Each structure stands twice: as C-alpha cells, then as structure tokens.
C-alpha cells in the first residue's frame, strides 16, 4: 500500500513500522529490515507480536496498550527478537494516528537498538562499581561535597571524622568547612576553589566530637550522581608528624650535643689551666703579703696593699672561671640527652637554677627574672630533659616581650609542692599572651606563631612529651595582652637529691680527711702541655709529678722506669693514641697499673668512649679539675700504695709472716 509520507519514513535511519489498530503490520521501512532481518513482504499482514522475544514482562505490554489506546504516545524499553532468533534491546516509541472523528486509524512505531548503549552503560556501571570498591578500601578518607556539604564519604572518612563514634553522628550532610579548624578554613576554601588536583595543603581538622587531628588534603573536580561536585582526599598525618617531630628533636639534640661537646672541649682545656693558675697565684699572693708585713719594714706597705688588691682581683677571676665551668657543664648536660639517666633523683630547684642561667641571655634585656623556689622534693627522671623543658618555657616567655622593656616586664618562676604532694613549677610572664584560637594547638608538632626563622614548632611539643614521659602534666593559661602561665606538675618524693655532679670524681666517693698523705708518684698524660704543668703545680712539691704529651711517650716512660706510678692521669681523647688505647696497652703489659688510671675529659666524647667508661671501673674527671678533690684523691692513692710497705714492716717486727 502507498502510505502518506512514505518517502520520508523510508529515509529514516531508525527502524519504523506501521500497524492497524489491532497491531497488524501494514508497512516497514528498509532500516527495519536491516535491524531485524525480516523483509517487508515477510512481516506485512502479521501481528507485531512476531517481534516479541518472550523476555519482556507481559505487564509492560498491558501498560503499553492501555496508553496508546487512550490516544497517547508511549515510549519504553523492551527486548525484541530478530528473524534469526537473536535478541536485542530496543527503545520503542508508539504514536497513535487519529482519523477525522478522532478514532485511531494506525500506529506508527519507531525502534532504536540500544544494545551497544546498554553494554556501554553496564561496562560503565561495573567500572564505577570497581572504583567504588577501590575507594571504599582506600586507607585515606575520600569525601564528595556538593554546595559545601558532604554527599558521600568512604568508610575511612567516617572513621577519621567520627573518631570511632556511632552512626548517630552521621557525616553525610555536614558542612565540610565546619570540620576544619577556624584558623585554616580560608586555606581550605581557596584549595577547594582551585580544584586543580595537584594542590595539597596541610591543615588541622576536627572530628565530629571536636577532637583535632592534622590532615593533608587534596581537592579535585568531579561529578557525583550527575551533579558537579568537589572530591577531596584526606590523609590523617597526625602520627606521621609526631614521628617527624621526634626525629627532628633527636637530630637537633644530636647536632647540638656534638657542637656543645666540641665547644666545651675547646673551652675546658684552656679554662682548666686558667682556673688552676689563677687559684695558684691567688694562694701564693697571701703568704708573700703576710711575709712582707711581718718584716716590720714600712716601705713594703704600699706593695702589700697592692698585693691585697691583686689577691682580690685573682679571687674575682677565679670566681669568673668557676662560673664559666658551671655554664659549660650545664650546656653539656643539657645537650647530652643520650647519656642522661631516665630514673635518677632530680632536684627541681637545681634544674630551675640551671635553666635560668642558660636562658638568661635571652631574658636579661626583656624582663626582670623573679625566682620563688620552695622545697619540691625529689623527682625521678632526667635532669637534662627537664632542663630542656624549662629552658624552652623561659625562652618562649622572653620572646613574647619586646626587647628593651626589661624594667616593665616580668618573668616569675615558682616551684613548690601542691596539695596532692607532687612538685609543681610555674613560669608566668607579662608578655603578649596567646590568642584563644591558637591555645588548642600550641603543643602540636610544627605549629608556631613566631615569624619565619624564629621557630620550628617543636619546642612546646617536645616539652609536653618530656613531661608526659615523667608521668606529669603541663597546662597553660593565657589571654591576649594579659601574659601566659605554664604550670608543670610532676610526681615527687620527700627524699633529698644527691649533690650535684662534678663535686667528686665520677663513680668514686671523695676520700675522707685523714693524716697527711705520703708523697705519691704521679704520671700525667695529656696532649695539652699546660694541663700537665697545671697538675704539677697543684701537686708539687708534696708529690712527684711527671708529665708527657702523648700516649706513646707514656708507654715508653713506663717501659723504661717500670710501673712505679701510684696514679696515672690520662686524657681520654688524644690525637694519635687515645686514652682508651693507652689503657689497653697498660692493662696487657702492667695489669696492676691499669687499675690506678684516672681519665680526664674536656668535653663530650663518642659512643665508643661512653661505652668504654661504662665497662671499666676507672673514674673519669671533668676538666677544669677541682683542686681539693684532686689533692684528696692523690693523697688517698698514696696512702693505698704505702699500705703494703707498712704491713711488711709490721710483719717483720712481729714475725707474723706475710699477710694472707
């Protein structure tokens, strides 16, 4: 039959068929034949049911007939069958054709094969499912945001932001910027708007319960549920930053310790003979002045007055050398954290005095330093690490004030016992204070409000870690313009702390007073000639002193004279042959003499030397040398050396035989 618009329908690329009101096929276009394999003459006169595959639900056909018989166009998707029996998915549109009295005369059906489209959609769905599975199992949090609110969050995001809380605090629907610390919100907003996929930033974020954590975020543009959105990968780096901070603190401590050790060695060697010679000169002036005054000759009066002034000047110089010695010792103790014990009895007042001296150069031009120390008891821990805590607090307090206003500013350091019997230390300043939004972050690694180059953000985090390691707490109160107060509380006992190091030889008790010591034979081995002359000047003429400037010379001397020395003072770290190597040679060749060695140290020393001192029983004396302790020690060794001779003489006079 010749249909109206047949030429136009024939030209269509999509299959078209025309049926009567009962669904009998009246005409098909060539595209129908290409898609289904049926020629026009094979299907014309047959019902359109010839195309049904049996896979389309009957309810769909019922809905279709209901719609088109109501003179409305129907569109839907179903599965048809080709002539060869193969199935394909098609999108079918049926339009009723109405006659003059609005009765249905024909139906025009257009088909569109959507099998390829469905395959692509299914492949895309499977791909999206795979990516969704991948995202679900990522160790990082992934969120999608639309109009500033979270519309998707993977399980890790729920864990990050809920912090283990139950589902009654859902993440979906929350405003993402509310999960960011107020200080960093502008930074995150800028990164979200850039969305270049290569921009990352490190910010402080908040869990649903307001617990803070440090995160690295990377935003990117995406579509979610067909809508433009912002995706964001969030990585919790809190623990990583803590580990990096610990490594940096350790590296800084090692570097500072190495520097301090080298500096202290270079200071202590010349300081040793400056101090000793000053003491010798001061002790010598007094007898000369007394002798001149006792001569009865008046012309010596002005000279005697001059000698008195000289003695006073020497005493002041000796006091200055003593202060330098204390500063060097405190600097070494402050830096040598690796060799400092973690369970030693510590007097907090001594620690605070040391910290105040170390920080005073930073304080003196900025504030008045007020100290109020009461009995704190003894804290068990590390004096060096606690010193580090209080130096940091003091330096921070000083740097919160303007230089040059020392008369109007104050840093008050208080110490005592609290109501629970523990020890407390307060460092209170009248500086600029801390802004409220910064207070929760001051103990975070890498957080600092100081200008670039003045802070690493490690100081207060280090303080908190050290205090916690001592089973204590550190708290802060501050307000802008009203200053800051740090309070450290530590468990303490009522016992008294041991006397400070350096008053006796390391590992030895100072000899008790006794009868005058007999002469001792002393060998001094030190590459600094003036150290040898210093010790000889202190010990002579009471004792016999021989000095050499190398380990090899010492061994040659002992080889020629024999192991006749009562005491051998030997520098631990010398060029050529170290004191450790000298000890090994003497122990192998003259074992008894090795027990009489006392090592001298002018600064810090490597791990091998530290291990050596732990393994041997010999004492080690820090330079500059305490004159009183030196004389007492040599006297005790001389009496010990004389004991076998006294016993032998007693045995001979009483015929008791040798002492067992």
ChimeraX attribute file (.defattr): number of C-alpha atoms within 10 A of each C-alpha:
attribute: neighborCount
match mode: 1-to-1
recipient: residues
	/A:1	6
	/A:2	7
	/A:3	10
	/A:4	8
	/A:5	8
	/A:6	13
	/A:7	11
	/A:8	9
	/A:9	19
	/A:10	16
	/A:11	12
	/A:12	14
	/A:13	14
	/A:14	17
	/A:15	23
	/A:16	23
	/A:17	23
	/A:18	24
	/A:19	22
	/A:20	18
	/A:21	16
	/A:22	11
	/A:23	16
	/A:24	19
	/A:25	23
	/A:26	21
	/A:27	21
	/A:28	25
	/A:29	22
	/A:30	20
	/A:31	19
	/A:32	23
	/A:33	17
	/A:34	13
	/A:35	16
	/A:36	19
	/A:37	16
	/A:38	18
	/A:39	15
	/A:40	17
	/A:41	11
	/A:42	9
	/A:43	19
	/A:44	18
	/A:45	15
	/A:46	14
	/A:47	15
	/A:48	17
	/A:49	13
	/A:50	14
	/A:51	17
	/A:52	14
	/A:53	16
	/A:54	12
	/A:55	11
	/A:56	13
	/A:57	10
	/A:58	10
	/A:59	9
	/A:60	13
	/A:61	13
	/A:62	10
	/A:63	11
	/A:64	19
	/A:65	16
	/A:66	13
	/A:67	17
	/A:68	19
	/A:69	15
	/A:70	11
	/A:71	17
	/A:72	14
	/A:73	17
	/A:74	18
	/A:75	16
	/A:76	12
	/A:77	16
	/A:78	18
	/A:79	20
	/A:80	22
	/A:81	19
	/A:82	17
	/A:83	14
	/A:84	9
	/A:85	12
	/A:86	10
	/A:87	18
	/A:88	17
	/A:89	18
	/A:90	18
	/A:91	16
	/A:92	18
	/A:93	17
	/A:94	22
	/A:95	18
	/A:96	24
	/A:97	19
	/A:98	13
	/A:99	10
	/A:100	7
	/A:101	6
	/A:102	9
	/A:103	13
	/A:104	17
	/A:105	14
	/A:106	20
	/A:107	25
	/A:108	18
	/A:109	19
	/A:110	21
	/A:111	21
	/A:112	17
	/A:113	18
	/A:114	16
	/A:115	15
	/A:116	11
	/A:117	11
	/A:118	13
	/A:119	11
	/A:120	12
	/A:121	12
	/A:122	12
	/A:123	12
	/A:124	12
	/A:125	12
	/A:126	12
	/A:127	12
	/A:128	12
	/A:129	12
	/A:130	12
	/A:131	12
	/A:132	13
	/A:133	12
	/A:134	11
	/A:135	18
	/A:136	17
	/A:137	13
	/A:138	15
	/A:139	14
	/A:140	19
	/A:141	23
	/A:142	23
	/A:143	25
	/A:144	25
	/A:145	25
	/A:146	18
	/A:147	11
	/A:148	17
	/A:149	19
	/A:150	20
	/A:151	20
	/A:152	17
	/A:153	21
	/A:154	20
	/A:155	17
	/A:156	20
	/A:157	23
	/A:158	23
	/A:159	16
	/A:160	21
	/A:161	24
	/A:162	21
	/A:163	17
	/A:164	12
	/A:165	15
	/A:166	10
	/A:167	9
	/A:168	7
	/A:169	13
	/A:170	13
	/A:171	22
	/A:172	16
	/A:173	13
	/A:174	16
	/A:175	16
	/A:176	21
	/A:177	18
	/A:178	16
	/A:179	19
	/A:180	24
	/A:181	20
	/A:182	15
	/A:183	12
	/A:184	15
	/A:185	18
	/A:186	13
	/A:187	14
	/A:188	22
	/A:189	14
	/A:190	10
	/A:191	20
	/A:192	22
	/A:193	12
	/A:194	14
	/A:195	18
	/A:196	13
	/A:197	15
	/A:198	10
	/A:199	13
	/A:200	16
	/A:201	14
	/A:202	17
	/A:203	18
	/A:204	21
	/A:205	26
	/A:206	21
	/A:207	20
	/A:208	20
	/A:209	13
	/A:210	15
	/A:211	12
	/A:212	20
	/A:213	20
	/A:214	22
	/A:215	21
	/A:216	17
	/A:217	21
	/A:218	22
	/A:219	25
	/A:220	19
	/A:221	18
	/A:222	15
	/A:223	13
	/A:224	15
	/A:225	7
	/A:226	7
	/A:227	9
	/A:228	14
	/A:229	20
	/A:230	23
	/A:231	25
	/A:232	21
	/A:233	19
	/A:234	24
	/A:235	19
	/A:236	20
	/A:237	16
	/A:238	17
	/A:239	12
	/A:240	11
	/A:241	16
	/A:242	17
	/A:243	13
	/A:244	14
	/A:245	21
	/A:246	17
	/A:247	12
	/A:248	14
	/A:249	16
	/A:250	14
	/A:251	12
	/A:252	13
	/A:253	17
	/A:254	16
	/A:255	13
	/A:256	17
	/A:257	22
	/A:258	19
	/A:259	15
	/A:260	22
	/A:261	23
	/A:262	17
	/A:263	17
	/A:264	22
	/A:265	20
	/A:266	13
	/A:267	18
	/A:268	24
	/A:269	19
	/A:270	16
	/A:271	22
	/A:272	24
	/A:273	22
	/A:274	19
	/A:275	26
	/A:276	23
	/A:277	20
	/A:278	21
	/A:279	20
	/A:280	17
	/A:281	15
	/A:282	22
	/A:283	14
	/A:284	12
	/A:285	18
	/A:286	15
	/A:287	11
	/A:288	13
	/A:289	19
	/A:290	13
	/A:291	12
	/A:292	16
	/A:293	17
	/A:294	10
	/A:295	9
	/A:296	10
	/A:297	9
	/A:298	11
	/A:299	10
	/A:300	15
	/A:301	14
	/A:302	10
	/A:303	14
	/A:304	20
	/A:305	13
	/A:306	13
	/A:307	18
	/A:308	17
	/A:309	12
	/A:310	16
	/A:311	21
	/A:312	14
	/A:313	14
	/A:314	21
	/A:315	17
	/A:316	14
	/A:317	17
	/A:318	20
	/A:319	15
	/A:320	13
	/A:321	20
	/A:322	17
	/A:323	12
	/A:324	17
	/A:325	22
	/A:326	16
	/A:327	16
	/A:328	21
	/A:329	21
	/A:330	19
	/A:331	21
	/A:332	23
	/A:333	23
	/A:334	24
	/A:335	25
	/A:336	21
	/A:337	19
	/A:338	15
	/A:339	12
	/A:340	16
	/A:341	14
	/A:342	17
	/A:343	12
	/A:344	15
	/A:345	20
	/A:346	24
	/A:347	22
	/A:348	27
	/A:349	21
	/A:350	16
	/A:351	20
	/A:352	23
	/A:353	15
	/A:354	24
	/A:355	25
	/A:356	21
	/A:357	15
	/A:358	22
	/A:359	18
	/A:360	18
	/A:361	12
	/A:362	18
	/A:363	24
	/A:364	16
	/A:365	17
	/A:366	25
	/A:367	27
	/A:368	18
	/A:369	18
	/A:370	13
	/A:371	16
	/A:372	12
	/A:373	16
	/A:374	13
	/A:375	14
	/A:376	25
	/A:377	23
	/A:378	23
	/A:379	24
	/A:380	20
	/A:381	20
	/A:382	22
	/A:383	26
	/A:384	25
	/A:385	25
	/A:386	21
	/A:387	25
	/A:388	23
	/A:389	23
	/A:390	26
	/A:391	24
	/A:392	19
	/A:393	23
	/A:394	26
	/A:395	19
	/A:396	21
	/A:397	28
	/A:398	29
	/A:399	18
	/A:400	18
	/A:401	23
	/A:402	14
	/A:403	15
	/A:404	12
	/A:405	14
	/A:406	18
	/A:407	11
	/A:408	10
	/A:409	20
	/A:410	22
	/A:411	25
	/A:412	19
	/A:413	23
	/A:414	18
	/A:415	22
	/A:416	19
	/A:417	19
	/A:418	13
	/A:419	6
	/A:420	8
	/A:421	15
	/A:422	19
	/A:423	24
	/A:424	21
	/A:425	24
	/A:426	21
	/A:427	21
	/A:428	23
	/A:429	27
	/A:430	20
	/A:431	25
	/A:432	18
	/A:433	20
	/A:434	20
	/A:435	13
	/A:436	12
	/A:437	11
	/A:438	14
	/A:439	14
	/A:440	11
	/A:441	16
	/A:442	19
	/A:443	20
	/A:444	23
	/A:445	23
	/A:446	19
	/A:447	17
	/A:448	19
	/A:449	14
	/A:450	13
	/A:451	8
	/A:452	8
	/A:453	6
	/A:454	10
	/A:455	14
	/A:456	17
	/A:457	18
	/A:458	21
	/A:459	25
	/A:460	22
	/A:461	21
	/A:462	22
	/A:463	23
	/A:464	19
	/A:465	17
	/A:466	20
	/A:467	19
	/A:468	14
	/A:469	13
	/A:470	20
	/A:471	13
	/A:472	17
	/A:473	17
	/A:474	20
	/A:475	11
	/A:476	16
	/A:477	15
	/A:478	19
	/A:479	15
	/A:480	12
	/A:481	12
	/A:482	14
	/A:483	20
	/A:484	23
	/A:485	22
	/A:486	19
	/A:487	19
	/A:488	21
	/A:489	22
	/A:490	23
	/A:491	19
	/A:492	21
	/A:493	15
	/A:494	13
	/A:495	12
	/A:496	14
	/A:497	17
	/A:498	11
	/A:499	11
	/A:500	10
	/A:501	10
	/A:502	16
	/A:503	14
	/A:504	21
	/A:505	20
	/A:506	16
	/A:507	13
	/A:508	12
	/A:509	11
	/A:510	16
	/A:511	15
	/A:512	9
	/A:513	9
	/A:514	10
	/A:515	9
	/A:516	11
	/A:517	18
	/A:518	17
	/A:519	19
	/A:520	25
	/A:521	19
	/A:522	23
	/A:523	25
	/A:524	27
	/A:525	29
	/A:526	26
	/A:527	19
	/A:528	16
	/A:529	15
	/A:530	18
	/A:531	26
	/A:532	21
	/A:533	19
	/A:534	18
	/A:535	25
	/A:536	20
	/A:537	14
	/A:538	19
	/A:539	20
	/A:540	12
	/A:541	10
	/A:542	16
	/A:543	19
	/A:544	15
	/A:545	22
	/A:546	18
	/A:547	22
	/A:548	20
	/A:549	19
	/A:550	23
	/A:551	25
	/A:552	15
	/A:553	13
	/A:554	22
	/A:555	19
	/A:556	11
	/A:557	15
	/A:558	16
	/A:559	13
	/A:560	9
	/A:561	9
	/A:562	12
	/A:563	17
	/A:564	12
	/A:565	20
	/A:566	23
	/A:567	24
	/A:568	23
	/A:569	21
	/A:570	29
	/A:571	28
	/A:572	25
	/A:573	23
	/A:574	18
	/A:575	10
	/A:576	11
	/A:577	13
	/A:578	18
	/A:579	26
	/A:580	20
	/A:581	16
	/A:582	21
	/A:583	24
	/A:584	13
	/A:585	15
	/A:586	21
	/A:587	14
	/A:588	10
	/A:589	14
	/A:590	16
	/A:591	14
	/A:592	12
	/A:593	19
	/A:594	20
	/A:595	18
	/A:596	15
	/A:597	24
	/A:598	22
	/A:599	24
	/A:600	22
	/A:601	20
	/A:602	25
	/A:603	23
	/A:604	23
	/A:605	17
	/A:606	10
	/A:607	11
	/A:608	10
	/A:609	16
	/A:610	12
	/A:611	10
	/A:612	12
	/A:613	17
	/A:614	12
	/A:615	9
	/A:616	10
	/A:617	13
	/A:618	17
	/A:619	18
	/A:620	21
	/A:621	24
	/A:622	22
	/A:623	24
	/A:624	27
	/A:625	26
	/A:626	18
	/A:627	16
	/A:628	12
	/A:629	18
	/A:630	18
	/A:631	18
	/A:632	18
	/A:633	19
	/A:634	23
	/A:635	26
	/A:636	22
	/A:637	22
	/A:638	21
	/A:639	19
	/A:640	15
	/A:641	17
	/A:642	16
	/A:643	11
	/A:644	12
	/A:645	11
	/A:646	11
	/A:647	12
	/A:648	14
	/A:649	11
	/A:650	15
	/A:651	14
	/A:652	11
	/A:653	9
	/A:654	8
	/A:655	9
	/A:656	10
	/A:657	11
	/A:658	10
	/A:659	9
	/A:660	3
